Amino acid sequence: MDQQQQSAMFGDMDPEAFRRYGYKMVDWIADYLANGKEYPVLSQVEPGEIRGALPARPPQEPETMEAIMADVDRVLMPGITHWNAPGFLAYFANTGSGPGILGEMLASGLNVNAMLWRTSPAATELEQVTLDWLRQALGLPEPLFGVINDTASSSTLYALAAAREALSDLEIRQKGLAGRADVPRLRVYASQEAHSATDKAAMTLGIGQEGVCKVATDDELRMDAAQLEQAILRDLEEGWRPCAVVATVGTTSTGSIDPVAQIADICEKYGLWLHVDAAYGGSAAVDPQMRRVLDGCERADSLVVNPHKWLFTPMDCSVLYTRKPEILKAAFSLVPEYLRSAQNQDEEVPNLMDYGTSLGRRFRSLKLWMIMRYFGQEGLAARIREHCRLAQWLARQITATPGFELMAPVHFSLVCFRAHPHGIDDEQQLDKLNEGIINRINASGRFFLSHTRVNDRYTIRVAIGNIRTMEHDIHALWDTIQGQPSQS
């Protein structure tokens, strides 16, 4: 127990103690960011090891910050998988950038709840300004209403809830779905490559997994628009009620881009809600040279982009845009008496709690606002261009090297490939070979890769997206993949 703890058994940490420890914490974080390569990217601990190193009972007496931070280093750090490391190339590499980390720190210090406009006017209005900045940076048209959620899964859930609410004749908000013979089974359409968030949303909304129609893809792993229309017509004949289509810009497995404009034509023809999952690929449009990836998205009813995936924003920050905020609000708005105020009646003042299930809302826009100001659109675009350049470089090495093959087109900074040595064509043997490559690389500590299956073939994914990943890292990775000792 330090002196301040001894003299103050009530109240918070002494401000001077906070200042002292705060300086130390910033130094710790800065050292960690500077020396991330000292740690194995993928944690090497065994299940239960961290829990076993911690006391089973809570502390009864105060402990010093020195003791707490010592246990961070001793116990917790071995169990951290380092998403901020330049060698993190699994899943979709995200980044807690410097201005974003400082934004999180400031948001924690202010500790506001942005549920109503009046509970923190700055939090509500900054979110609207920041998301309009992002809209402009992405080249999306007005008017679009934006709101920040925790993840793309939540954003997709809310979008499909709005799609369900748009079927106003069914009165689902008031009467629900259960036990109603007058309500046909609802159907949502997504490609075979779509994120599982669509299935989870359908499960949560009472549509069910059987209510999700997985549409076949073409040779480039994009939703086949003709197959989509055929599925809709078949469902109409069989008594289903088509509700929504989820198109994807940058699928999780391969980064494929669905033909959004063609899908929008079909949605308009049959009166369906179009939601676009651009959680990964949408960020690329901050580079004007990449604006084409969002072609057709201006016609979507809702669209999600995750700045925490590829705009260097710390978790969690998922942006849901919609052209129909009144329907999204109708799906969720419920104001109890204790939250009513004169401002609630002002249509110019949104209460952000009305656009999702959460009453409490973190000040998430602060970190994104600081990032957009610190880097500027040109800075963000330059970093995304560089990641795409590195991905193209890696793709060229794979194509030019006997014994390796690309498994999908490279649209963004995600490269999907496998080793395929001459004379080995047994798929099980190839799966085992490529799984062994990933296990070898991940065990080495410098890099962390993940896999997927493309046309049911085990595929290695390299997702370049961390702000600290440089050309020499990708060159070293390629050497490691080939089994050569790294020179950098």
Beta strands, then each sheet from edge to edge (+ up, - down):
strand 1: 145-149
strand 2: 186-191
strand 3: 212-215
strand 4: 241-248
strand 5: 273-277
strand 6: 302-305
strand 7: 318-322
strand 8: 404-406
strand 9: 414-419
strand 10: 450-454
strand 11: 457-463
sheet 1: 1+ 7- 6+ 5+ 4+ 2+ 3+
sheet 2: 8+ 9- 11+ 10-
end
